[in-house]
Amino acid sequence: MSERKLTEQKIEAFHQYLIREEKSTATVEKYLRDVRAFMVYVGEKSVTKDVVMEYKKHLQEENYAVRSINSMLASLNSFLIYIGWSDCKVKSMKLQRCVYCAEEKELTKAEYERLLKAAEKNEQLRLVMQTICSTGIRVSELKFFTVEAVSHGEVVVNCKAKIRTILIPGKLRKLLLDYARKQKIRSGVIFVTRNGKPLDRKTIF
């Protein structure tokens, strides 16, 4: 099989194809922008399934939101299909919407009642409870709630080699960012101890 190199000519042909398909101007511009971003990443390398998978991983490491990554991959997959390289397509990332408390809770009833009582006079604990009950996360997953992630509107939880994305309700997002601003937390984990360490079961209970 001959080497598969990305060229401006291939991208221009894709451009004309999108126009013939009567895609909107905004859609055409986005597709081309996403494909050219991949072209910059690839450079002179030959395009293979492994290279596209590496690019997907690269986007994750750059902390793009999952929805943004999936959108970019959709553009790239369309291009790959058009030029006959459909064997290089990659799957989108799974997006898990968590709005209410999950059935598998980590808090016992006694812990919940103790936390509820303490939260009456403790803003941090009150917000911890709101976060747990609005997203269904476990106490051990609070460390994934960073200023950067909350600003994007979604938190990527990596637990025991399993990755899932939690969408943050708008009201909770505002509460978390307001709290971080008030505590002068400009980046990193939002729920921390006085020593700056992420909260865990021991520090909460």
N, C-alpha and C positions, 0 to 999 in steps of 0.2 A: 504493500500500500504506500502510495506517495505521501510525502510530508504534507501536512495540512497547515498552511501558513495563513494568518489573517492579513488581508490587504485592504487598503482604502477602496480599491475597485470592488471588492466583495461587499463592503459596507454600502457603497453607493448603489450597487445593484439591489441590495436589500431595501435601501431608501426608496428607490423607484417602485419596488414591489409593494411597499406599504402605502404609497400614494395611490397605486392602482387598486388597492384593497379599500380605498376611501377611508383610511384611518384619519382621525382628527390630527390637526397640526401638533397639538400638545402631545398626543400619543406617539406620533412619528419622532418628535424631538426627544422624547424620553427613551424610546427604543434605541435610537442612534447614540444617545449619550451613554446608555448602559453598555452597549456593545463596544463603544470606543474605550470605555473605562476598562473593560476586559482586555481589549487590544493593548492598552498601555501595560497592564499587568503581565500579559503573556510575552510581550516583546518579540524576540526572534524565535521563540520556542514553537515547536509544532503543537497544534491543538489536539489533545487527547482527552478521554474521559477523566483520567487521573489529574490532568492539569485543571480541568473545570472543577473537579472536586476540591482541589487545592485552593482554587479561587473562592469557592464557597466557604471554606474554612477561614481563608484570609478575611473575608467580609465579617465573619463572626468575631475574629480576633480584633478587628477594627471597631468593634462595639456598635455596629449598625443594628437598628431595631429589626426584629425578625420580619415584620411586615415589609420593611424596606429591602431586606435581603431577598425575600420571596418575589418582590416586584422586579428587582434587578435580574434575578434568575429566570423569571418568566420572559423578560425581554431577550435575554441571551438564548434561552431555549428556542424561542421563535426564530431567531437568526440561524441557529444551528440546524433546525429543521429545514429552513429555506435553502441553505447551501448544501443540503444533503449529508450533514454530519449528525444526524439524529441519534446516532449511537453514543454521542458525547453528552447528551442531555443529562441533567441531574434533577433529583427530586427536591421539592421545596421543603422548608423546615416546618415541623409541626407547630401549630399555634393552638395552645390550650387556653380557652377562656374560663377563668375562675372568678365567679362573682359572689357566690354564697359559700358558707362554711362547708367544707368537705365532710363526708360521712366519717372518714377515718381521722378522728381528732387526736391530737397529742395531749391536750389538756384534760385532766380529770375534772369531775364536777367540783371537788374540793378546791383544786387549784384555780378553777375558773371563779369560784365565789370569793376566794382570797384575793385574787387579782382584781376583781370587780370592786371590792371594798377598798383596796389600796389605791385604786385608780381615781377615787372620788377627789383626792387631793394631790394627785400626781399626773401632770399632763403627759409625761412620757408613757407611763403605763396605760393611760386612757387611750393614747394613740396606738400603742401596741395592740390593745384589745380590738380597736376598730380595724386595724390592719389585718389581724388574724381572722376576724369574723367577716370582713369584706372580701377577702381573697382566698380563704381556706388554707393558708399556709401553715406550716408547723413553726413552733418557736425557734427551732434550729435553723430555719430558713430566713429569719429576719435579717441576717447578715447580707443577704443578696439585695436588700432594699437600699440602694445607694442613691445619692443625689442625681447622678448621671442617668441611672436606669429609670427613676421616677420621673425625671424631666422628659424622657422619651415616651412615658406612658405605659411602659411594660417592663417587667422584671424577668430575667432569664435565671431560673433556678437549676443549679447543677448539683444533684444529690445522688450519690451511689451510681455514678456513670449514666444516670438518666437525666436528660435535659427537658425542661418544659418551660413554656413562656406564660407568664401571668399578666393579663391585662388589668391595669389599675383604673378603677372607676374615677371619673373626673373629680368628684367631691373629695375622695380620699387623696388623690394626687395633690390637690390644692392644700389640704391639711398637712400633708407630709412636707411639702416644699415650704409652707409657711413656718412649720416647726423647725425645719433645718435652718431657715434664714434667721429665725429668732435665736437659735442656739449657735449661730455663726459657723454652721457646718457647710462649707462651700463645695466640698466634694467628698466622695467616699461613703462609708456606711452611715446611715441616719441614726439608727438606734445604737448608741454606745454608752459605756459607763463613764464615770467622771475621769477615769484614766485613759479614755479614748478607745477602749476595747469593745468589740461587738457584744451586745447583750446575748446571754444564753439562759438556760433554765436556772442555773445556780444564781446568777445575778438578779434574775427577776423574782424568783421565789425564795 
